[in-house]
Amino acid sequence: MCKESVRNVKRQYRNAERSRRMIRRAYVELLETRDRASVTVVDIAERADLSRNTFYAHYHDIDELTEEIQDDFLLRLRAYLDEAMEEEQFDDPLPLLNRIGEFIETNRAVNTVLIAQSDSSAFLDKLKNEFVARTMVNVDETLVADIEGTRRFLCFLAEGAVGMYRRYLMGELDVDMSELSRQLRDIYMAGIKLYQ
């Protein structure tokens, strides 16, 4: 491939990525004031100042766009959990909880839309299941007195943590993110002792 062709390919890639970012940003902005069911492709295209054809060049429909945003969140969560596993942070999960909290704060608009929307229950279930599955894979069953109790505790913890993050994003909690992380750590530390 000649240098000019390589430059053209890179430019097209950058343009495509820019269009995708604009579409995602427009979608999130619309979801800050409306529910998902009332947002149309036309709304997104107008908000992004792009054509409908540009939207359809990148996404089959709004569900695919939503799924991509959710998958990005799950990918980040997996990375944080895997890193915590490698660094054995489950004796004290505060560094992990702080990283999750920083991610939630840094991407607050997107995360509020993902977690706090009234129709987000399927995504919230994915989050909870991901946390439990990723954590259970790394549980050394020879060191745990009650593996099923541990699984139930992790399900309880996932339900509670996701619920607390959701309430935090909805403005229903009177704590900052670092305090919420400490409280979740304390609950984890108290509960996990029951199953070791």
Secondary structure, 3 states (H helix, E strand, C coil): CCHHHHHHHHHHHHHHHHHHHHHHHHHHHHHCCCCHHHCCHHHHHHHHCCCHHHHHHHCCCHHHHHHHHHHHHHHHHHHHHHHHHHCCCCCCCHHHHHHHHHHHHHCHHHHHHHHHCCCCHHHHHHHHHHHHHHHHHCCCHHHCCCHHHHHHHHHHHHHHHHHHHHHHHCCCCCCCHHHHHHHHHHHHHHHHHHHC
